Amino acid sequence: MRGSGRQVRVPRDGAGAATAGVRVLHDHVRVDFGSDVPEVWRECADVLYGAGEPALAARMLAAYPGCLLVSVRERVDGRCTAAVRGGVGIETGRVRTEREHARAASALYRLLLLSAGVGGP
C-alpha cells in the first residue's frame, strides 16, 4: 500500500521456515495444504498439494474455489490423485518424496494451462 509503510514479503524458492509450504513461481502459487502456513496462502493458491486419501483432492478443490488443481499423495505407496476445476480427476502415478510431489503438481498445472491455450512460448 502506498505510503502506509507496510511491506508484504513474498516467499520464493529457498524461503525460510515460516513459509516452507509456499512457493510463488512465475506462473502460479503452490501451497502444501498440510503445512503450517497462514490460511490466506491456501485461499490464494493456484495449486494445492499434500498427503491424504484420494477423495480429499475433490473436497479440497471444493473448499478453495480459487484453486485450479489439488494433488493428494497417499502416504503408504506414494500414488497421487489430482482433482481439477471442472470435475476432472487424474491419477498421476507415484512419487517418492514431497518435493517430487510438489514439482509434479506444478508440472501438471502447466500442462493444463498449455492444453487450454494459456501461456506457452
Sequence and secondary structure as in RCSB ss.txt:
>XXXX:A:sequence
MRGSGRQVRVPRDGAGAATAGVRVLHDHVRVDFGSDVPEVWRECADVLYGAGEPALAARMLAAYPGCLLVSVRER
VDGRCTAAVRGGVGIETGRVRTEREHARAASALYRLLLLSAGVGGP
>XXXX:A:secstr
 TTT        TT  GGGTTEEE SS EEEETTSS  HHHHHT SEEEEES TTHHHHHHHH TT SEEEEE T
TT EEEEEETTTEEEEEEE SSHHHHHHHHHHHHHHHHHHTT S  
